[in-house]
């Protein structure tokens, strides 16, 4: 079993920056691919970014490419999402997720194994 706890959400101005963190416990962290997803009010949850267990491979949604960066520190069992130049349309609850398969984190063809409870990010214009 894996527990995921997000932190770092809050209110940020458009064009500013914010860093989300997700701390994991309960399983060897480096064996898990990690991802960030988000859900805005009235919308379905959507993929934001993914990173392999080693950190060598990353994937991004087109909407955040060039602005957001996913990274991980396996010594700290933590994955990060650096949000630069956020826009009001980035406002959402952001969720951290984990799965043994990087491909599944990216395409979600089956339910991901582990999810955090989410952290609210609000971007003001």
Buried (B, 14 or more C-beta within 10 A) or exposed (E): EBEBBBBBBEEBEBEEEBEBBBBBEEBEBEEBBBBBBBBBEEEEBEBBBBBBBEBEEBBBBEBBEEBBBBBBEBEEBBBBBBBBBBBEEBBBBBBBBBBBBBEBBBEBEEEBBBBBEBBEBBBEE
